[in-house]
Amino acid sequence: MSDPVSWPVDLAPHRATLAVATLSAVFDDPLSAAAQLRARPYDPAGARLAAIAGVDGLLRSADLWVAELWFDLDAPAAAWLDGVIARLRGPAGRVRIPAWTVRPTPAGTLAGMDGYAAAVGPTRFDDATGFSDGGAFFEGAGTPRVAGGRGHRLTLEGFWPFAGGVLAEGDAVGVGPGRVHVVGAAGATDLNGRVTVWLAPTVRSPVPRGPLETAGLTVEVRPTGDDIGAGATRPPRRTRRRLALVEVVS
């Protein structure tokens, strides 16, 4: 698979939607008005079978990012966008777009970790070890990290022990290039400064251990159709484009 197309840094839509969509099926009974709802849950065993069988999407969770971007551009900016569209080549291409509509900074106490760490200072224990000896505590700038995750759960470490609301509902976190998730429910940290949060969309592939990303997030998407380049140009050289995009699921 080829590398994603680079998105121009200074190119932004004047209107955008970016949301997690769940693909569900509704069966209505015309006589009783009752409805049966079906939504595919995440099935780790099914995901492994899909990988072995080479069948994409077999028994996998069906929630993913969908986006619509509207542009009204002058000639130079329109040229940048047309270049991106040309390199995408329809649904076969991939591009990582900035997560424009998600919350740019955490609403929980994660944003206040530096103040706590500064107050703690370079504390030492009787055995001469400090908070930076790998015990998942932090000093200085703090070390919030991703410890692992699967399905709709992500485990984080490196927080203040017994702290509530280090992340709040609606906060966005990144677990790798082009992989963004929104927190749906979060609890308090344990004695070791760890917390498991519920998030969407589904964590479909192994999550590497590493720093928790909360800024500069991007979502890897592809066009939904071959007509992504359709648009109108009107005097004085204003170009309008609408891009319909969907998350790349692999």
Secondary structure, DSSP 4 states (H G I P E B T S, - for coil): -PPPBPPPTT---SEEEEEEEE-EEEEE-TTT--EEEEEPPP-HHHHHHHHHHT-TTTT---EEEEEEEEEEE-HHHHHHHHHHHHHH-GGG--EEEE-TTS-SS-SSGGGGHHHHHHHH-S-B-TTS-BTTSSSS---TT---EEEEEEEEEEEEESSPTT-B-SS-TT-EEESSTT-EEEEEE--B--TTS-EEEEEEEEE-SPPPPEEPB-SS-EEEEEESSTTTT-EEEETTTEEEEEEEEEE---
